[in-house]
Amino acid sequence: MESAIPISTINDFLYCPKSLYLHGIYSAFDTSVYHDTPQIKGSIIHENIEEGRYSTSKYMLQALSIYSVRLGLKGKIDVYDSKKHELIERKYRVKQLYKGFIFQLYAQMYCMQEMGYVVDNLYIQSLSDNKRYQIDLPSEEQREEFEKTIQQMKSFGSEDLIMHTCNHCNNNIYDLLNW
């Protein structure tokens, strides 16, 4: 049986597949070994979601576990407003809307839809400056690109890792190995 891909790894994969691979190795260690300031701030932000402290309203779902059999994805959402059918991904600081952020939101949306939820609006919330960015629902072309990325993640292997080079390889928090 094939393992489900954690939704949280989509952004890492798009940033640099080698970074994602090294993240997997380092994950057995205490996070202080490999987390930089942005990851630490992000973890603190998500504690409020995990502990259900974002809202006491029953229609605001927080940290809901989600899964897609069709796509082979698993994860948790940050916030879903069941009255407005809004899915919100919270980030500490959004300097720009990276494709990885948007694809994580698409993954959450597809999982929720497969689970029977209606999602009409997508948002990425930048907490440091309290800005909210509306993300368009995916077009057919965007859906195909998203699904192609998921297939690439599933098929990425050790041979791909050895051959992979990009501008990010030497600029990631796992560069202790100097590959």
C-alpha positions in Angstrom: 0.0 0.0 0.0 1.3 3.4 -1.0 1.8 6.0 1.8 -0.2 9.2 1.6 1.8 12.3 1.0 1.7 14.9 3.8 0.2 18.1 2.4 2.7 20.2 4.4 5.5 18.8 2.2 4.2 20.2 -1.1 5.7 23.6 -0.6 9.0 22.0 0.4 9.1 19.8 -2.7 8.4 22.7 -5.0 11.1 24.8 -3.2 13.7 22.0 -3.5 13.1 18.2 -3.5 16.5 17.7 -1.9 15.5 20.0 0.9 12.4 17.8 1.4 14.5 14.7 1.5 16.9 16.1 4.1 13.9 17.3 6.1 12.8 13.7 6.3 16.2 12.7 7.6 16.4 15.5 10.2 12.8 15.0 11.4 14.0 12.4 13.8 16.1 15.0 15.6 14.9 17.7 18.0 13.6 20.6 15.8 16.1 23.0 17.4 18.8 21.2 15.3 17.3 22.1 12.0 14.6 24.7 12.3 15.4 28.3 11.5 13.4 31.4 12.8 10.6 31.2 10.2 9.9 27.5 11.0 9.9 28.2 14.8 7.4 31.1 14.3 5.2 29.0 12.1 5.1 26.2 14.7 4.1 28.7 17.4 1.3 30.0 15.2 -0.1 26.6 14.5 -0.2 25.8 18.3 -3.3 28.0 18.5 -5.0 26.0 15.7 -4.0 22.6 17.1 -5.3 23.5 20.5 -8.6 25.0 19.1 -7.8 28.5 20.4 -8.4 30.3 17.1 -12.2 30.5 17.7 -14.8 29.1 20.0 -17.5 29.2 17.3 -18.8 25.8 16.3 -18.9 26.6 12.7 -15.2 27.4 12.6 -13.4 24.1 12.1 -9.8 24.1 13.3 -7.0 21.5 12.7 -9.4 19.1 11.0 -7.6 16.0 9.8 -8.2 15.5 6.1 -7.4 12.8 3.5 -7.8 12.1 -0.2 -7.9 8.6 -1.4 -7.9 9.7 -5.0 -4.8 11.9 -4.7 -3.1 10.0 -1.9 -2.8 13.1 0.3 -3.2 13.6 4.1 -2.9 16.5 6.4 -4.8 19.1 8.5 -6.5 22.3 7.6 -5.9 25.5 9.6 -9.4 27.0 9.5 -12.6 26.2 7.7 -15.6 28.5 8.0 -18.6 26.1 7.5 -21.1 29.0 7.2 -19.2 30.8 4.4 -17.5 27.7 3.0 -14.1 29.4 3.3 -10.8 27.5 3.7 -8.0 29.6 5.3 -4.4 28.7 5.4 -2.5 30.7 8.0 1.2 31.7 7.5 3.3 33.8 9.8 4.5 36.1 7.1 3.6 36.1 3.4 6.2 38.1 1.4 4.8 36.6 -1.8 2.3 34.0 -2.8 4.4 31.0 -3.7 3.0 28.2 -5.9 3.7 25.9 -3.0 1.4 27.9 -0.6 -1.3 27.8 -3.3 -0.9 24.1 -4.0 -1.1 23.3 -0.3 -4.4 25.1 -0.2 -5.6 23.3 -3.3 -4.6 20.0 -1.7 -6.7 20.9 1.4 -9.6 21.9 -0.8 -9.6 18.6 -2.8 -9.4 16.6 0.4 -12.3 18.5 2.0 -14.4 18.2 -1.2 -13.7 14.4 -1.3 -14.8 14.3 2.3 -18.1 16.0 1.5 -17.4 19.6 2.4 -18.2 22.6 0.2 -15.4 25.0 -0.4 -16.3 28.2 -2.3 -13.5 30.5 -1.2 -9.8 30.1 -0.5 -7.6 32.4 1.5 -4.0 32.7 2.7 -3.7 34.7 5.8 -0.5 36.6 6.7 -0.6 36.9 10.4 2.4 39.3 10.9 0.7 42.1 8.9 -2.9 40.8 9.1 -3.3 40.6 5.4 -5.6 38.1 3.7 -5.1 37.0 0.1 -8.0 35.5 -1.8 -6.8 32.6 -4.0 -8.9 31.8 -7.0 -10.4 28.3 -7.2 -8.2 26.3 -9.6 -8.8 26.3 -13.3 -8.6 23.1 -15.2 -5.1 23.9 -16.2 -4.1 24.6 -12.6 -5.7 21.4 -11.4 -3.7 19.4 -14.0 -0.5 21.2 -13.0 -1.3 20.4 -9.3 -1.9 16.8 -10.0 1.2 16.5 -12.1 3.2 17.9 -9.1 1.7 15.3 -6.8 2.6 12.5 -9.3 6.2 13.9 -9.4 6.3 13.8 -5.6 5.1 10.1 -5.6 7.7 9.1 -8.3 10.7 11.1 -7.0 13.4 8.6 -6.0 17.0 8.3 -4.9 18.2 8.6 -8.5 16.3 11.9 -8.9 17.8 13.1 -5.6 21.4 12.4 -6.8 20.8 14.2 -10.1 18.9 17.1 -8.7 20.5 20.6 -8.5 18.9 24.0 -8.2 19.6 27.4 -6.9 18.0 26.4 -3.5 20.2 23.4 -2.9 22.9 25.5 -1.3 20.5 27.8 0.5 18.5 25.6 2.7 18.6 25.0 6.4 19.8 21.4 5.9 23.0 22.5 4.1 25.2 21.0 6.9 25.9 18.1 4.6 27.2 20.3 1.8 25.9 18.0 -1.0 
